[in-house]
Amino acid sequence: HHGQCGVGGTGGADDDDVVRTPRRVALTKVVAAAAGRAHSLFLVDKTEVYGVGRNQCGQLDGTPGSAAVAFVDVRAHLPKDAGNIVALAAGDAHSLIADDRGDLYALGSNRAGASNPLAAAAPASSEEEEEDKKATSKLSS
């Protein structure tokens, strides 16, 4: 619905809303992936992190916005001295990235203390909630 599968589509035609058969993601050397509510993170060679999907709370790049159809270079938004990435996680509207130095980086919503206190998020709008209801009803029909 928001392109979080990384295979194109952000809610245009019905066939873009649901990936019914596995499709290859346009990244190579992926060693790990994490899925949030409407965004995904991909770790490539422990040095690169890419995100795709909904970015309403800045969970992909620290700047709240809309869906990212193309892959966002999440690593570019980490400090320059960050080590090699060893783990990543994606929550409802936040992302966590750990490096080999033991540092943990957070992006996105900090509702209920989920993420970094510098990136506060607005509550979901009624439009967002309505989109989620429509997507859920499509999947159950």
Backbone torsions as a table, in degrees:
resi	resn	phi	psi	omega
1	HIS	NA	-31.1	179.8
2	HIS	-120.5	12.2	-179.9
3	GLY	80.8	12.9	-174.7
4	GLN	-68.0	-11.7	176.7
5	CYS	-79.6	-15.7	178.3
6	GLY	77.1	20.1	-179.1
7	VAL	-121.9	22.4	178.2
8	GLY	92.9	165.3	177.4
9	GLY	84.2	135.2	176.3
10	THR	-139.3	40.1	175.4
11	GLY	100.1	15.5	178.0
12	GLY	-72.6	-99.1	179.1
13	ALA	-76.0	158.1	-179.9
14	ASP	-55.3	-36.5	-178.1
15	ASP	-69.3	-14.2	175.1
16	ASP	-85.1	-20.5	-176.4
17	ASP	-73.9	-34.4	-176.3
18	VAL	-131.3	126.7	176.0
19	VAL	-88.5	103.5	-172.5
20	ARG	-84.6	-24.5	175.0
21	THR	-128.9	146.2	-177.5
22	PRO	-56.6	133.5	176.5
23	ARG	-126.8	143.6	-178.8
24	ARG	-69.6	133.5	175.4
25	VAL	-78.6	143.7	-174.2
26	ALA	-79.0	42.9	174.4
27	LEU	-130.7	150.5	175.7
28	THR	-118.6	161.7	178.7
29	LYS	61.1	34.6	177.3
30	VAL	-74.4	126.1	-179.8
31	VAL	-107.9	-14.4	177.8
32	ALA	-161.0	155.5	177.2
33	ALA	-143.2	152.2	176.3
34	ALA	-137.3	139.8	-178.4
35	ALA	-117.9	126.8	174.3
36	GLY	-99.2	-165.9	-179.5
37	ARG	-61.7	-45.3	-178.2
38	ALA	-144.0	26.2	174.7
39	HIS	-146.7	158.5	178.5
40	SER	-133.8	152.1	176.3
41	LEU	-122.0	144.6	179.8
42	PHE	-131.4	129.4	176.9
43	LEU	-100.0	123.6	-178.0
44	VAL	-115.4	118.9	176.7
45	ASP	54.1	24.4	179.8
46	LYS	58.4	12.7	178.3
47	THR	-123.4	-22.9	-176.7
48	GLU	-120.5	141.4	175.6
49	VAL	-128.0	126.8	178.2
50	TYR	-120.8	146.9	177.3
51	GLY	-129.4	154.5	178.8
52	VAL	-151.1	152.0	178.5
53	GLY	112.9	-152.7	-175.5
54	ARG	-70.8	138.3	-177.5
55	ASN	-130.3	30.3	-172.4
56	GLN	-61.3	-24.2	-179.5
57	CYS	-115.3	11.6	179.7
58	GLY	81.5	18.4	-177.4
59	GLN	-68.2	-11.2	177.2
60	LEU	-100.3	-34.8	-174.6
61	ASP	-142.1	8.7	179.8
62	GLY	82.2	-6.0	179.7
63	THR	-118.0	111.2	-179.5
64	PRO	-55.4	138.9	-178.8
65	GLY	-165.0	-144.3	-178.2
66	SER	-112.0	-161.2	-179.2
67	ALA	-68.4	143.6	175.4
68	ALA	-104.3	107.3	-179.6
69	VAL	-74.0	-43.8	176.8
70	ALA	-86.4	158.6	179.7
71	PHE	-67.8	135.7	177.6
72	VAL	-97.6	133.4	177.0
73	ASP	-79.2	90.9	-177.4
74	VAL	-65.3	-35.9	-178.9
75	ARG	-56.3	-34.8	-179.4
76	ALA	-62.5	-18.1	-178.4
77	HIS	-97.8	0.7	175.5
78	LEU	-90.6	161.5	176.6
79	PRO	-57.8	147.1	-177.8
80	LYS	-59.4	-30.2	-177.1
81	ASP	-91.1	11.1	177.7
82	ALA	-61.9	143.7	179.8
83	GLY	-79.1	-169.2	176.0
84	ASN	-66.1	140.3	-178.2
85	ILE	-78.0	131.5	-178.9
86	VAL	-115.6	-18.6	-179.9
87	ALA	-157.9	153.3	174.2
88	LEU	-146.6	154.7	179.5
89	ALA	-145.5	150.3	179.3
90	ALA	-129.5	126.9	177.8
91	GLY	-103.4	-161.6	-179.6
92	ASP	-54.0	-51.6	-179.0
93	ALA	-146.6	32.7	176.3
94	HIS	-144.8	160.7	179.3
95	SER	-130.7	144.9	177.0
96	LEU	-125.2	134.9	-177.2
97	ILE	-134.2	124.1	-179.1
98	ALA	-109.6	140.4	177.4
99	ASP	-109.9	173.6	-175.5
100	ASP	-75.0	-0.5	175.4
101	ARG	-94.7	-2.4	-179.3
102	GLY	90.2	7.9	178.1
103	ASP	-88.0	142.7	178.6
104	LEU	-119.1	130.0	-179.9
105	TYR	-112.8	140.2	-178.5
106	ALA	-124.8	141.7	177.2
107	LEU	-135.5	144.0	171.8
108	GLY	106.3	-153.0	-173.7
109	SER	-64.3	140.5	175.0
110	ASN	-114.1	20.3	177.0
111	ARG	-59.3	132.7	-179.8
112	ALA	60.8	26.9	177.1
113	GLY	71.4	21.6	-174.1
114	ALA	-69.0	-26.9	-170.6
115	SER	-139.3	-144.7	-174.7
116	ASN	-86.9	134.2	-175.6
117	PRO	-65.9	-12.9	179.9
118	LEU	-83.3	-13.9	-175.8
119	ALA	-116.1	73.1	179.3
120	ALA	-74.3	150.3	-178.1
121	ALA	-123.8	150.5	174.1
122	ALA	-78.2	150.8	176.3
123	PRO	-61.6	155.8	179.5
124	ALA	-58.3	138.4	179.8
125	SER	-79.5	164.3	178.1
126	SER	-64.9	-30.2	177.2
127	GLU	-64.4	-43.3	178.4
128	GLU	-64.3	-42.4	179.1
129	GLU	-63.6	-39.1	178.3
130	GLU	-64.7	-41.7	176.9
131	GLU	-59.6	-43.1	-179.6
132	ASP	-64.5	-38.8	178.3
133	LYS	-64.2	-43.2	179.0
134	LYS	-62.2	-43.8	-179.6
135	ALA	-63.8	-40.7	179.6
136	THR	-65.3	-41.7	-179.5
137	SER	-67.7	-33.5	176.8
138	LYS	-63.5	-40.6	-177.9
139	LEU	-69.4	-32.5	-177.6
140	SER	-86.1	-6.7	179.2
141	SER	-95.8	NA	NA
